[in-house]
Amino acid sequence: MVVGRFGLAIPALVLSGMFARQARKPMTPGKLRTDSLLFAIVLVGTAVIVVALNYVPALALGPVVEHLLMIGKG
């Protein structure tokens, strides 16, 4: 159990240390700044789309099943 816990934690800490030591790269026109309104809109929009793709099919099944039950009883 200890190996399973620390076997994942240690490589994650090593990787984060490597990222922390990297030099900052200059801003170029192709980069998206993470402290801008555009980044927030893209992030929230992506979250809304993912949630909708997960829940809308399940919500749509309720009326479909209800309709099929009404047809079967008629």
PDB file of N, CA, C and O in Angstrom:
ATOM      1  N   MET A   1       0.825  -1.175   0.000  1.00  0.00           N
ATOM      2  CA  MET A   1       0.000   0.000   0.000  1.00  0.00           C
ATOM      3  C   MET A   1       0.881   1.255   0.000  1.00  0.00           C
ATOM      4  O   MET A   1       0.563   2.240  -0.666  1.00  0.00           O
ATOM      5  N   VAL A   2       1.960   1.216   0.730  1.00  0.00           N
ATOM      6  CA  VAL A   2       2.863   2.365   0.783  1.00  0.00           C
ATOM      7  C   VAL A   2       3.517   2.582  -0.580  1.00  0.00           C
ATOM      8  O   VAL A   2       3.655   3.716  -1.039  1.00  0.00           O
ATOM      9  N   VAL A   3       3.918   1.482  -1.223  1.00  0.00           N
ATOM     10  CA  VAL A   3       4.547   1.603  -2.533  1.00  0.00           C
ATOM     11  C   VAL A   3       3.554   2.169  -3.549  1.00  0.00           C
ATOM     12  O   VAL A   3       3.929   2.984  -4.392  1.00  0.00           O
ATOM     13  N   GLY A   4       2.318   1.751  -3.474  1.00  0.00           N
ATOM     14  CA  GLY A   4       1.309   2.258  -4.377  1.00  0.00           C
ATOM     15  C   GLY A   4       1.048   3.741  -4.181  1.00  0.00           C
ATOM     16  O   GLY A   4       0.817   4.474  -5.142  1.00  0.00           O
ATOM     17  N   ARG A   5       1.086   4.176  -2.933  1.00  0.00           N
ATOM     18  CA  ARG A   5       0.831   5.590  -2.646  1.00  0.00           C
ATOM     19  C   ARG A   5       2.017   6.454  -3.059  1.00  0.00           C
ATOM     20  O   ARG A   5       1.843   7.432  -3.785  1.00  0.00           O
ATOM     21  N   PHE A   6       3.213   6.108  -2.608  1.00  0.00           N
ATOM     22  CA  PHE A   6       4.381   6.926  -2.893  1.00  0.00           C
ATOM     23  C   PHE A   6       4.945   6.663  -4.277  1.00  0.00           C
ATOM     24  O   PHE A   6       5.694   7.486  -4.804  1.00  0.00           O
ATOM     25  N   GLY A   7       4.599   5.529  -4.876  1.00  0.00           N
ATOM     26  CA  GLY A   7       5.046   5.228  -6.228  1.00  0.00           C
ATOM     27  C   GLY A   7       4.482   6.214  -7.246  1.00  0.00           C
ATOM     28  O   GLY A   7       5.094   6.435  -8.291  1.00  0.00           O
ATOM     29  N   LEU A   8       3.334   6.803  -6.962  1.00  0.00           N
ATOM     30  CA  LEU A   8       2.769   7.822  -7.831  1.00  0.00           C
ATOM     31  C   LEU A   8       3.117   9.228  -7.369  1.00  0.00           C
ATOM     32  O   LEU A   8       3.248  10.136  -8.189  1.00  0.00           O
ATOM     33  N   ALA A   9       3.266   9.416  -6.067  1.00  0.00           N
ATOM     34  CA  ALA A   9       3.519  10.756  -5.532  1.00  0.00           C
ATOM     35  C   ALA A   9       4.928  11.234  -5.866  1.00  0.00           C
ATOM     36  O   ALA A   9       5.113  12.399  -6.217  1.00  0.00           O
ATOM     37  N   ILE A  10       5.907  10.372  -5.764  1.00  0.00           N
ATOM     38  CA  ILE A  10       7.294  10.783  -5.981  1.00  0.00           C
ATOM     39  C   ILE A  10       7.533  11.216  -7.431  1.00  0.00           C
ATOM     40  O   ILE A  10       8.134  12.269  -7.643  1.00  0.00           O
ATOM     41  N   PRO A  11       7.089  10.450  -8.443  1.00  0.00           N
ATOM     42  CA  PRO A  11       7.275  10.952  -9.813  1.00  0.00           C
ATOM     43  C   PRO A  11       6.515  12.260 -10.074  1.00  0.00           C
ATOM     44  O   PRO A  11       6.990  13.108 -10.829  1.00  0.00           O
ATOM     45  N   ALA A  12       5.357  12.425  -9.464  1.00  0.00           N
ATOM     46  CA  ALA A  12       4.613  13.673  -9.643  1.00  0.00           C
ATOM     47  C   ALA A  12       5.377  14.842  -9.043  1.00  0.00           C
ATOM     48  O   ALA A  12       5.412  15.920  -9.635  1.00  0.00           O
ATOM     49  N   LEU A  13       5.990  14.652  -7.881  1.00  0.00           N
ATOM     50  CA  LEU A  13       6.784  15.711  -7.255  1.00  0.00           C
ATOM     51  C   LEU A  13       8.036  16.014  -8.071  1.00  0.00           C
ATOM     52  O   LEU A  13       8.414  17.178  -8.205  1.00  0.00           O
ATOM     53  N   VAL A  14       8.678  14.996  -8.613  1.00  0.00           N
ATOM     54  CA  VAL A  14       9.860  15.211  -9.451  1.00  0.00           C
ATOM     55  C   VAL A  14       9.479  15.997 -10.705  1.00  0.00           C
ATOM     56  O   VAL A  14      10.186  16.921 -11.105  1.00  0.00           O
ATOM     57  N   LEU A  15       8.365  15.626 -11.315  1.00  0.00           N
ATOM     58  CA  LEU A  15       7.910  16.324 -12.515  1.00  0.00           C
ATOM     59  C   LEU A  15       7.556  17.778 -12.217  1.00  0.00           C
ATOM     60  O   LEU A  15       7.886  18.670 -12.998  1.00  0.00           O
ATOM     61  N   SER A  16       6.887  18.019 -11.093  1.00  0.00           N
ATOM     62  CA  SER A  16       6.545  19.403 -10.738  1.00  0.00           C
ATOM     63  C   SER A  16       7.796  20.218 -10.438  1.00  0.00           C
ATOM     64  O   SER A  16       7.843  21.406 -10.758  1.00  0.00           O
ATOM     65  N   GLY A  17       8.810  19.607  -9.832  1.00  0.00           N
ATOM     66  CA  GLY A  17      10.069  20.299  -9.591  1.00  0.00           C
ATOM     67  C   GLY A  17      10.781  20.663 -10.884  1.00  0.00           C
ATOM     68  O   GLY A  17      11.388  21.729 -10.990  1.00  0.00           O
ATOM     69  N   MET A  18      10.704  19.775 -11.861  1.00  0.00           N
ATOM     70  CA  MET A  18      11.319  20.062 -13.157  1.00  0.00           C
ATOM     71  C   MET A  18      10.611  21.226 -13.849  1.00  0.00           C
ATOM     72  O   MET A  18      11.258  22.082 -14.451  1.00  0.00           O
ATOM     73  N   PHE A  19       9.287  21.253 -13.760  1.00  0.00           N
ATOM     74  CA  PHE A  19       8.536  22.368 -14.347  1.00  0.00           C
ATOM     75  C   PHE A  19       8.822  23.674 -13.621  1.00  0.00           C
ATOM     76  O   PHE A  19       8.884  24.728 -14.254  1.00  0.00           O
ATOM     77  N   ALA A  20       8.997  23.623 -12.310  1.00  0.00           N
ATOM     78  CA  ALA A  20       9.254  24.845 -11.539  1.00  0.00           C
ATOM     79  C   ALA A  20      10.623  25.438 -11.887  1.00  0.00           C
ATOM     80  O   ALA A  20      10.800  26.655 -11.835  1.00  0.00           O
ATOM     81  N   ARG A  21      11.590  24.584 -12.241  1.00  0.00           N
ATOM     82  CA  ARG A  21      12.932  25.070 -12.559  1.00  0.00           C
ATOM     83  C   ARG A  21      13.063  25.606 -13.977  1.00  0.00           C
ATOM     84  O   ARG A  21      14.075  26.222 -14.310  1.00  0.00           O
ATOM     85  N   GLN A  22      12.065  25.385 -14.812  1.00  0.00           N
ATOM     86  CA  GLN A  22      12.158  25.857 -16.192  1.00  0.00           C
ATOM     87  C   GLN A  22      12.166  27.379 -16.238  1.00  0.00           C
ATOM     88  O   GLN A  22      11.529  28.046 -15.423  1.00  0.00           O
ATOM     89  N   ALA A  23      12.894  27.907 -17.200  1.00  0.00           N
ATOM     90  CA  ALA A  23      12.922  29.358 -17.399  1.00  0.00           C
ATOM     91  C   ALA A  23      11.617  29.804 -18.049  1.00  0.00           C
ATOM     92  O   ALA A  23      10.986  29.053 -18.792  1.00  0.00           O
ATOM     93  N   ARG A  24      11.231  31.031 -17.755  1.00  0.00           N
ATOM     94  CA  ARG A  24      10.006  31.573 -18.345  1.00  0.00           C
ATOM     95  C   ARG A  24      10.226  31.836 -19.827  1.00  0.00           C
ATOM     96  O   ARG A  24      11.277  32.329 -20.236  1.00  0.00           O
ATOM     97  N   LYS A  25       9.246  31.508 -20.602  1.00  0.00           N
ATOM     98  CA  LYS A  25       9.316  31.733 -22.041  1.00  0.00           C
ATOM     99  C   LYS A  25       8.687  33.089 -22.357  1.00  0.00           C
ATOM    100  O   LYS A  25       7.726  33.486 -21.699  1.00  0.00           O
ATOM    101  N   PRO A  26       9.208  33.797 -23.341  1.00  0.00           N
ATOM    102  CA  PRO A  26       8.610  35.091 -23.705  1.00  0.00           C
ATOM    103  C   PRO A  26       7.237  34.892 -24.341  1.00  0.00           C
ATOM    104  O   PRO A  26       6.976  33.879 -24.989  1.00  0.00           O
ATOM    105  N   MET A  27       6.367  35.881 -24.142  1.00  0.00           N
ATOM    106  CA  MET A  27       5.029  35.818 -24.719  1.00  0.00           C
ATOM    107  C   MET A  27       5.114  36.006 -26.231  1.00  0.00           C
ATOM    108  O   MET A  27       5.823  36.886 -26.719  1.00  0.00           O
ATOM    109  N   THR A  28       4.388  35.178 -26.955  1.00  0.00           N
ATOM    110  CA  THR A  28       4.295  35.287 -28.402  1.00  0.00           C
ATOM    111  C   THR A  28       2.822  35.384 -28.779  1.00  0.00           C
ATOM    112  O   THR A  28       1.955  35.085 -27.958  1.00  0.00           O
ATOM    113  N   PRO A  29       2.529  35.792 -29.992  1.00  0.00           N
ATOM    114  CA  PRO A  29       1.111  35.911 -30.385  1.00  0.00           C
ATOM    115  C   PRO A  29       0.345  34.587 -30.355  1.00  0.00           C
ATOM    116  O   PRO A  29      -0.884  34.594 -30.292  1.00  0.00           O
ATOM    117  N   GLY A  30       1.035  33.470 -30.399  1.00  0.00           N
ATOM    118  CA  GLY A  30       0.355  32.173 -30.415  1.00  0.00           C
ATOM    119  C   GLY A  30       0.007  31.634 -29.049  1.00  0.00           C
ATOM    120  O   GLY A  30      -0.593  30.564 -28.957  1.00  0.00           O
ATOM    121  N   LYS A  31       0.361  32.333 -27.977  1.00  0.00           N
ATOM    122  CA  LYS A  31       0.093  31.846 -26.623  1.00  0.00           C
ATOM    123  C   LYS A  31      -1.177  32.472 -26.066  1.00  0.00           C
ATOM    124  O   LYS A  31      -1.531  33.599 -26.411  1.00  0.00           O
ATOM    125  N   LEU A  32      -1.851  31.735 -25.210  1.00  0.00           N
ATOM    126  CA  LEU A  32      -3.051  32.225 -24.544  1.00  0.00           C
ATOM    127  C   LEU A  32      -2.701  32.500 -23.090  1.00  0.00           C
ATOM    128  O   LEU A  32      -2.380  31.583 -22.333  1.00  0.00           O
ATOM    129  N   ARG A  33      -2.767  33.765 -22.708  1.00  0.00           N
ATOM    130  CA  ARG A  33      -2.433  34.125 -21.331  1.00  0.00           C
ATOM    131  C   ARG A  33      -3.484  33.570 -20.379  1.00  0.00           C
ATOM    132  O   ARG A  33      -4.678  33.606 -20.676  1.00  0.00           O
ATOM    133  N   THR A  34      -3.040  33.060 -19.236  1.00  0.00           N
ATOM    134  CA  THR A  34      -3.974  32.464 -18.285  1.00  0.00           C
ATOM    135  C   THR A  34      -4.561  33.485 -17.327  1.00  0.00           C
ATOM    136  O   THR A  34      -5.368  33.119 -16.473  1.00  0.00           O
ATOM    137  N   ASP A  35      -4.191  34.735 -17.437  1.00  0.00           N
ATOM    138  CA  ASP A  35      -4.749  35.765 -16.560  1.00  0.00           C
ATOM    139  C   ASP A  35      -5.634  36.737 -17.347  1.00  0.00           C
ATOM    140  O   ASP A  35      -5.759  37.904 -16.978  1.00  0.00           O
ATOM    141  N   SER A  36      -6.240  36.254 -18.424  1.00  0.00           N
ATOM    142  CA  SER A  36      -7.060  37.121 -19.268  1.00  0.00           C
ATOM    143  C   SER A  36      -8.520  36.671 -19.232  1.00  0.00           C
ATOM    144  O   SER A  36      -8.838  35.556 -18.819  1.00  0.00           O
ATOM    145  N   LEU A  37      -9.376  37.553 -19.667  1.00  0.00           N
ATOM    146  CA  LEU A  37     -10.804  37.249 -19.745  1.00  0.00           C
ATOM    147  C   LEU A  37     -11.067  36.173 -20.797  1.00  0.00           C
ATOM    148  O   LEU A  37     -11.951  35.336 -20.615  1.00  0.00           O
ATOM    149  N   LEU A  38     -10.315  36.186 -21.886  1.00  0.00           N
ATOM    150  CA  LEU A  38     -10.492  35.178 -22.925  1.00  0.00           C
ATOM    151  C   LEU A  38     -10.234  33.775 -22.381  1.00  0.00           C
ATOM    152  O   LEU A  38     -10.976  32.847 -22.703  1.00  0.00           O
ATOM    153  N   PHE A  39      -9.204  33.606 -21.571  1.00  0.00           N
ATOM    154  CA  PHE A  39      -8.910  32.302 -20.985  1.00  0.00           C
ATOM    155  C   PHE A  39     -10.060  31.846 -20.095  1.00  0.00           C
ATOM    156  O   PHE A  39     -10.445  30.677 -20.130  1.00  0.00           O
ATOM    157  N   ALA A  40     -10.608  32.757 -19.299  1.00  0.00           N
ATOM    158  CA  ALA A  40     -11.727  32.410 -18.422  1.00  0.00           C
ATOM    159  C   ALA A  40     -12.946  31.988 -19.236  1.00  0.00           C
ATOM    160  O   ALA A  40     -13.639  31.037 -18.876  1.00  0.00           O
ATOM    161  N   ILE A  41     -13.206  32.693 -20.327  1.00  0.00           N
ATOM    162  CA  ILE A  41     -14.356  32.349 -21.167  1.00  0.00           C
ATOM    163  C   ILE A  41     -14.152  30.981 -21.819  1.00  0.00           C
ATOM    164  O   ILE A  41     -15.082  30.176 -21.870  1.00  0.00           O
ATOM    165  N   VAL A  42     -12.959  30.717 -22.311  1.00  0.00           N
ATOM    166  CA  VAL A  42     -12.672  29.419 -22.932  1.00  0.00           C
ATOM    167  C   VAL A  42     -12.794  28.301 -21.906  1.00  0.00           C
ATOM    168  O   VAL A  42     -13.352  27.246 -22.206  1.00  0.00           O
ATOM    169  N   LEU A  43     -12.282  28.518 -20.707  1.00  0.00           N
ATOM    170  CA  LEU A  43     -12.339  27.500 -19.660  1.00  0.00           C
ATOM    171  C   LEU A  43     -13.776  27.206 -19.245  1.00  0.00           C
ATOM    172  O   LEU A  43     -14.173  26.044 -19.160  1.00  0.00           O
ATOM    173  N   VAL A  44     -14.555  28.254 -18.988  1.00  0.00           N
ATOM    174  CA  VAL A  44     -15.952  28.061 -18.584  1.00  0.00           C
ATOM    175  C   VAL A  44     -16.760  27.456 -19.727  1.00  0.00           C
ATOM    176  O   VAL A  44     -17.600  26.586 -19.497  1.00  0.00           O
ATOM    177  N   GLY A  45     -16.516  27.907 -20.950  1.00  0.00           N
ATOM    178  CA  GLY A  45     -17.225  27.349 -22.095  1.00  0.00           C
ATOM    179  C   GLY A  45     -16.947  25.871 -22.284  1.00  0.00           C
ATOM    180  O   GLY A  45     -17.858  25.096 -22.576  1.00  0.00           O
ATOM    181  N   THR A  46     -15.698  25.477 -22.121  1.00  0.00           N
ATOM    182  CA  THR A  46     -15.342  24.067 -22.236  1.00  0.00           C
ATOM    183  C   THR A  46     -16.023  23.239 -21.153  1.00  0.00           C
ATOM    184  O   THR A  46     -16.524  22.147 -21.422  1.00  0.00           O
ATOM    185  N   ALA A  47     -16.043  23.761 -19.922  1.00  0.00           N
ATOM    186  CA  ALA A  47     -16.701  23.047 -18.831  1.00  0.00           C
ATOM    187  C   ALA A  47     -18.195  22.897 -19.099  1.00  0.00           C
ATOM    188  O   ALA A  47     -18.759  21.831 -18.856  1.00  0.00           O
ATOM    189  N   VAL A  48     -18.841  23.946 -19.595  1.00  0.00           N
ATOM    190  CA  VAL A  48     -20.276  23.876 -19.892  1.00  0.00           C
ATOM    191  C   VAL A  48     -20.547  22.854 -20.994  1.00  0.00           C
ATOM    192  O   VAL A  48     -21.505  22.086 -20.898  1.00  0.00           O
ATOM    193  N   ILE A  49     -19.732  22.834 -22.022  1.00  0.00           N
ATOM    194  CA  ILE A  49     -19.929  21.879 -23.119  1.00  0.00           C
ATOM    195  C   ILE A  49     -19.756  20.444 -22.625  1.00  0.00           C
ATOM    196  O   ILE A  49     -20.545  19.570 -22.983  1.00  0.00           O
ATOM    197  N   VAL A  50     -18.738  20.193 -21.811  1.00  0.00           N
ATOM    198  CA  VAL A  50     -18.504  18.837 -21.300  1.00  0.00           C
ATOM    199  C   VAL A  50     -19.661  18.394 -20.413  1.00  0.00           C
ATOM    200  O   VAL A  50     -20.122  17.257 -20.518  1.00  0.00           O
ATOM    201  N   VAL A  51     -20.133  19.275 -19.545  1.00  0.00           N
ATOM    202  CA  VAL A  51     -21.259  18.937 -18.679  1.00  0.00           C
ATOM    203  C   VAL A  51     -22.511  18.684 -19.511  1.00  0.00           C
ATOM    204  O   VAL A  51     -23.245  17.730 -19.251  1.00  0.00           O
ATOM    205  N   ALA A  52     -22.759  19.524 -20.501  1.00  0.00           N
ATOM    206  CA  ALA A  52     -23.940  19.339 -21.349  1.00  0.00           C
ATOM    207  C   ALA A  52     -23.877  18.010 -22.095  1.00  0.00           C
ATOM    208  O   ALA A  52     -24.883  17.308 -22.196  1.00  0.00           O
ATOM    209  N   LEU A  53     -22.710  17.664 -22.616  1.00  0.00           N
ATOM    210  CA  LEU A  53     -22.588  16.399 -23.337  1.00  0.00           C
ATOM    211  C   LEU A  53     -22.763  15.193 -22.420  1.00  0.00           C
ATOM    212  O   LEU A  53     -23.111  14.108 -22.885  1.00  0.00           O
ATOM    213  N   ASN A  54     -22.527  15.371 -21.133  1.00  0.00           N
ATOM    214  CA  ASN A  54     -22.731  14.275 -20.187  1.00  0.00           C
ATOM    215  C   ASN A  54     -24.180  14.155 -19.733  1.00  0.00           C
ATOM    216  O   ASN A  54     -24.680  13.040 -19.585  1.00  0.00           O
ATOM    217  N   TYR A  55     -24.865  15.273 -19.510  1.00  0.00           N
ATOM    218  CA  TYR A  55     -26.181  15.238 -18.885  1.00  0.00           C
ATOM    219  C   TYR A  55     -27.346  15.334 -19.855  1.00  0.00           C
ATOM    220  O   TYR A  55     -28.413  14.793 -19.563  1.00  0.00           O
ATOM    221  N   VAL A  56     -27.195  15.990 -20.983  1.00  0.00           N
ATOM    222  CA  VAL A  56     -28.325  16.177 -21.897  1.00  0.00           C
ATOM    223  C   VAL A  56     -28.858  14.840 -22.430  1.00  0.00           C
ATOM    224  O   VAL A  56     -30.077  14.675 -22.482  1.00  0.00           O
ATOM    225  N   PRO A  57     -28.031  13.893 -22.823  1.00  0.00           N
ATOM    226  CA  PRO A  57     -28.599  12.613 -23.284  1.00  0.00           C
ATOM    227  C   PRO A  57     -29.419  11.914 -22.203  1.00  0.00           C
ATOM    228  O   PRO A  57     -30.465  11.337 -22.499  1.00  0.00           O
ATOM    229  N   ALA A  58     -28.959  11.959 -20.960  1.00  0.00           N
ATOM    230  CA  ALA A  58     -29.712  11.322 -19.878  1.00  0.00           C
ATOM    231  C   ALA A  58     -31.016  12.058 -19.622  1.00  0.00           C
ATOM    232  O   ALA A  58     -32.034  11.424 -19.341  1.00  0.00           O
ATOM    233  N   LEU A  59     -31.007  13.380 -19.712  1.00  0.00           N
ATOM    234  CA  LEU A  59     -32.230  14.146 -19.513  1.00  0.00           C
ATOM    235  C   LEU A  59     -33.222  13.923 -20.651  1.00  0.00           C
ATOM    236  O   LEU A  59     -34.433  13.962 -20.432  1.00  0.00           O
ATOM    237  N   ALA A  60     -32.726  13.693 -21.848  1.00  0.00           N
ATOM    238  CA  ALA A  60     -33.603  13.485 -22.993  1.00  0.00           C
ATOM    239  C   ALA A  60     -34.258  12.105 -22.967  1.00  0.00           C
ATOM    240  O   ALA A  60     -35.297  11.911 -23.598  1.00  0.00           O
ATOM    241  N   LEU A  61     -33.684  11.158 -22.262  1.00  0.00           N
ATOM    242  CA  LEU A  61     -34.252   9.812 -22.232  1.00  0.00           C
ATOM    243  C   LEU A  61     -35.567   9.758 -21.465  1.00  0.00           C
ATOM    244  O   LEU A  61     -36.416   8.920 -21.771  1.00  0.00           O
ATOM    245  N   GLY A  62     -35.758  10.624 -20.482  1.00  0.00           N
ATOM    246  CA  GLY A  62     -36.991  10.611 -19.688  1.00  0.00           C
ATOM    247  C   GLY A  62     -38.232  10.795 -20.543  1.00  0.00           C
ATOM    248  O   GLY A  62     -39.111   9.934 -20.510  1.00  0.00           O
ATOM    249  N   PRO A  63     -38.348  11.876 -21.308  1.00  0.00           N
ATOM    250  CA  PRO A  63     -39.521  12.054 -22.157  1.00  0.00           C
ATOM    251  C   PRO A  63     -39.665  10.973 -23.236  1.00  0.00           C
ATOM    252  O   PRO A  63     -40.783  10.599 -23.592  1.00  0.00           O
ATOM    253  N   VAL A  64     -38.548  10.475 -23.751  1.00  0.00           N
ATOM    254  CA  VAL A  64     -38.618   9.429 -24.773  1.00  0.00           C
ATOM    255  C   VAL A  64     -39.223   8.163 -24.182  1.00  0.00           C
ATOM    256  O   VAL A  64     -40.102   7.557 -24.794  1.00  0.00           O
ATOM    257  N   VAL A  65     -38.770   7.760 -23.013  1.00  0.00           N
ATOM    258  CA  VAL A  65     -39.296   6.562 -22.365  1.00  0.00           C
ATOM    259  C   VAL A  65     -40.756   6.765 -21.995  1.00  0.00           C
ATOM    260  O   VAL A  65     -41.569   5.854 -22.151  1.00  0.00           O
ATOM    261  N   GLU A  66     -41.097   7.954 -21.505  1.00  0.00           N
ATOM    262  CA  GLU A  66     -42.488   8.232 -21.147  1.00  0.00           C
ATOM    263  C   GLU A  66     -43.394   8.137 -22.373  1.00  0.00           C
ATOM    264  O   GLU A  66     -44.492   7.587 -22.290  1.00  0.00           O
ATOM    265  N   HIS A  67     -42.949   8.664 -23.495  1.00  0.00           N
ATOM    266  CA  HIS A  67     -43.734   8.576 -24.729  1.00  0.00           C
ATOM    267  C   HIS A  67     -43.907   7.127 -25.159  1.00  0.00           C
ATOM    268  O   HIS A  67     -45.001   6.712 -25.542  1.00  0.00           O
ATOM    269  N   LEU A  68     -42.829   6.363 -25.095  1.00  0.00           N
ATOM    270  CA  LEU A  68     -42.934   4.942 -25.491  1.00  0.00           C
ATOM    271  C   LEU A  68     -43.866   4.186 -24.561  1.00  0.00           C
ATOM    272  O   LEU A  68     -44.568   3.284 -25.018  1.00  0.00           O
ATOM    273  N   LEU A  69     -43.904   4.513 -23.284  1.00  0.00           N
ATOM    274  CA  LEU A  69     -44.823   3.873 -22.366  1.00  0.00           C
ATOM    275  C   LEU A  69     -46.263   4.253 -22.676  1.00  0.00           C
ATOM    276  O   LEU A  69     -47.160   3.417 -22.568  1.00  0.00           O
ATOM    277  N   MET A  70     -46.497   5.517 -23.064  1.00  0.00           N
ATOM    278  CA  MET A  70     -47.858   5.934 -23.404  1.00  0.00           C
ATOM    279  C   MET A  70     -48.343   5.220 -24.664  1.00  0.00           C
ATOM    280  O   MET A  70     -49.508   4.830 -24.745  1.00  0.00           O
ATOM    281  N   ILE A  71     -47.470   5.048 -25.635  1.00  0.00           N
ATOM    282  CA  ILE A  71     -47.865   4.360 -26.860  1.00  0.00           C
ATOM    283  C   ILE A  71     -48.189   2.893 -26.565  1.00  0.00           C
ATOM    284  O   ILE A  71     -49.140   2.342 -27.119  1.00  0.00           O
ATOM    285  N   GLY A  72     -47.415   2.280 -25.713  1.00  0.00           N
ATOM    286  CA  GLY A  72     -47.631   0.872 -25.382  1.00  0.00           C
ATOM    287  C   GLY A  72     -48.929   0.639 -24.625  1.00  0.00           C
ATOM    288  O   GLY A  72     -49.525  -0.429 -24.765  1.00  0.00           O
ATOM    289  N   LYS A  73     -49.394   1.607 -23.822  1.00  0.00           N
ATOM    290  CA  LYS A  73     -50.623   1.449 -23.055  1.00  0.00           C
ATOM    291  C   LYS A  73     -51.866   1.776 -23.878  1.00  0.00           C
ATOM    292  O   LYS A  73     -52.977   1.382 -23.522  1.00  0.00           O
ATOM    293  N   GLY A  74     -51.666   2.522 -25.014  1.00  0.00           N
ATOM    294  CA  GLY A  74     -52.806   2.982 -25.827  1.00  0.00           C
ATOM    295  C   GLY A  74     -53.386   1.879 -26.571  1.00  0.00           C
ATOM    296  O   GLY A  74     -54.353   2.074 -27.309  1.00  0.00           O
TER     297      GLY A  74
END
